[in-house]
Structures are given as structure tokens and as C-alpha cells.
Amino acid sequence: MVLRKEDAGQFLDALHDKLDLDEPGNGIAFLTDVLACMGTHNGTSIVLEENPSLCTEECMYKKITVIVDRGNAEDVMTAARSAGARGGTILHGRGSSYHEYRKIFGIEVEPEKDMVIILTPKDITQKVLDAIAGKLDIDVPGNGIMYVEPVAATRGLFENRK
């Protein structure tokens, strides 16, 4: 959901109360910066040059997003856990790059993808990135893409609880 900076904190608190995010297993909500946005219901747009950051100070958490071929998400999570990550979310989708389409017996096949989203405390983010990159050879073209975004606020994370 895209919200104005002024409304984001209040919405996060309301979501926390409604979904009982102070209970483990009920979900995680977080705020992150939007660098550009078009097509909103009221016709306003956010362009790259105008957007102020939510993270006025150093953010406590980072969001790591890894997109890999279908079936490699568990390898991503194994590597991330070995570096201290507690968990992640795996989403399934399909690639849309023109170069990724293949023909098998004359039928065009769209490549299936896994997207892994991992929230990490800022002090272990680099260690998690290095572990994933090492396990999946992410620097080799075609092995996936990985990027990091700042997270301005979270609800529902329990990294200090057993």
C-alpha cells in the first residue's frame, strides 16, 4: 500500500492493533521508502527527485529481496539462516524478460520464479547478502537478482524471543 509519509506511522499502528502483530505468528508489517509512484487513485504521482526518505536516521532493519528461478528459494533461505536471518517470505511468480522465454516442442514456456523477502537487522544484512551471493553465485548472469531497501518501521518482528 502506498501512503503519504504523514499517514504511514498511524496506519502501521492501526494495522498492528487490528492484526495483533504483538503475537508471534500473526504476521509482520513494515514501512519502506517508495522511490517513485504513478497511477494512484487520486492522480498524484511521486517522482524520484521529489521523494523525501522515511529513514531520516539510520534504519534498524533492511529488506533483502532475492529473485531466483523456481525451486531455488529454499537454497536462499538456507544461506540466509546460516548467516543469522530468522525467516523470510517466499512468493511464486513468473519472469517477463523477453530473453527468458524458451520454446519446448514449439510451445513458448514462461520461466517460473521465486521471490524471497527477508527482513534483517542492519548489523547482519551484509553477512546475509554475502551468504546468499556465495551459495547461489548471484554474480553469475542468469542466477538471480538481489537488492536491499531500507525499512523505516516494523511491527510483528520477534528476533529476540525464543
C-alpha positions in Angstrom: 0.0 0.0 0.0 1.3 3.4 -0.8 0.6 6.2 1.7 1.8 9.7 2.4 4.7 9.8 4.9 2.5 11.7 7.3 -0.1 8.8 7.4 2.2 5.8 7.3 3.0 5.6 11.0 -0.6 5.9 12.0 -1.6 3.2 9.5 1.1 0.9 10.8 -0.1 1.3 14.4 -3.7 0.6 13.3 -2.7 -2.5 11.4 -0.7 -3.7 14.4 -3.7 -3.3 16.7 -6.2 -4.9 14.2 -4.0 -7.9 13.4 -2.5 -8.4 16.9 1.0 -8.2 15.5 2.4 -8.3 19.0 1.7 -12.0 19.0 4.2 -14.3 17.2 2.9 -15.9 14.0 0.3 -13.2 13.3 2.4 -11.5 10.6 4.9 -8.7 10.0 4.2 -5.2 8.7 6.8 -2.8 7.7 7.4 0.7 6.2 9.8 1.3 3.4 10.6 4.2 1.1 8.8 4.5 -2.3 11.2 6.0 -4.8 8.6 6.6 -7.5 4.8 6.0 -7.8 2.4 6.6 -10.7 -1.2 5.6 -11.2 -2.7 6.4 -7.8 -6.5 6.7 -7.4 -6.3 10.5 -6.9 -4.0 11.0 -9.9 -1.0 12.2 -7.9 2.5 11.0 -8.8 5.8 10.7 -6.9 8.9 11.2 -8.9 12.4 10.2 -7.9 13.7 13.8 -7.3 10.8 14.8 -5.0 10.6 11.9 -2.6 11.8 12.5 1.0 13.1 9.5 2.8 11.2 7.9 5.6 14.6 6.9 7.1 15.7 10.3 8.4 18.1 8.4 10.7 19.9 5.1 10.1 17.1 2.4 9.8 17.3 -0.5 12.2 16.2 -3.1 9.6 16.8 -3.7 5.9 14.6 -5.6 3.4 16.5 -8.1 1.2 14.7 -9.2 -1.9 16.0 -12.1 -3.9 14.5 -13.2 -7.2 15.7 -16.6 -8.5 14.5 -19.4 -10.7 11.6 -21.5 -9.2 13.0 -24.1 -6.8 15.9 -22.1 -5.6 14.1 -20.3 -2.8 15.0 -22.9 -0.2 18.7 -22.5 -1.0 18.3 -18.8 -0.5 16.6 -19.4 2.9 19.3 -21.9 3.9 22.0 -19.5 3.2 20.2 -16.6 4.9 19.6 -18.7 8.1 23.2 -19.7 8.2 24.1 -16.0 8.4 21.6 -15.2 11.1 18.3 -14.5 9.4 15.4 -15.9 11.3 13.0 -16.4 8.4 11.5 -15.0 5.2 8.6 -15.0 2.8 8.6 -16.9 -0.5 6.4 -15.7 -3.3 5.9 -17.6 -6.6 5.7 -15.8 -9.9 6.9 -15.8 -13.5 9.6 -13.9 -15.3 8.7 -11.4 -18.0 12.1 -10.8 -19.7 12.0 -11.4 -23.4 15.2 -13.3 -23.3 13.9 -15.8 -20.7 11.2 -17.3 -22.9 12.1 -20.7 -24.2 10.4 -23.0 -26.7 9.9 -26.6 -26.0 8.3 -28.7 -28.7 7.3 -25.4 -30.4 5.5 -24.2 -27.3 6.6 -21.0 -25.6 7.3 -21.6 -21.9 7.4 -18.7 -19.4 10.1 -19.1 -16.7 8.8 -19.5 -13.2 10.4 -17.5 -10.4 10.6 -17.4 -6.7 10.9 -14.1 -4.8 12.3 -14.3 -1.3 11.7 -11.3 1.0 13.9 -11.2 4.2 13.8 -8.5 6.9 17.2 -8.4 8.7 18.6 -6.2 11.5 21.0 -3.8 9.9 24.0 -5.3 11.6 23.7 -8.7 9.9 22.4 -7.6 6.5 25.8 -7.7 4.8 26.5 -11.1 6.2 23.2 -12.4 4.9 23.9 -10.9 1.5 27.3 -12.5 1.3 25.9 -15.9 2.3 23.2 -15.8 -0.3 25.5 -14.5 -3.0 28.1 -17.2 -2.2 25.6 -20.1 -2.1 23.8 -19.1 -5.4 26.7 -17.5 -7.3 24.4 -14.5 -7.7 27.1 -12.6 -9.6 26.8 -15.1 -12.5 24.3 -13.8 -15.1 21.1 -15.7 -15.0 21.5 -16.9 -11.4 19.2 -14.3 -9.9 19.0 -10.7 -8.7 19.2 -9.4 -5.1 18.6 -5.9 -3.8 18.3 -4.2 -0.4 15.8 -1.5 0.7 15.7 0.5 4.0 12.9 -0.3 6.3 11.6 2.7 8.3 9.5 0.8 10.9 8.3 -2.7 11.7 5.6 -4.5 13.7 5.4 -8.2 14.4 9.2 -9.0 14.4 10.3 -11.1 17.4 14.0 -11.6 16.8 14.9 -11.5 20.5 12.2 -14.0 21.6 12.9 -17.8 21.7 
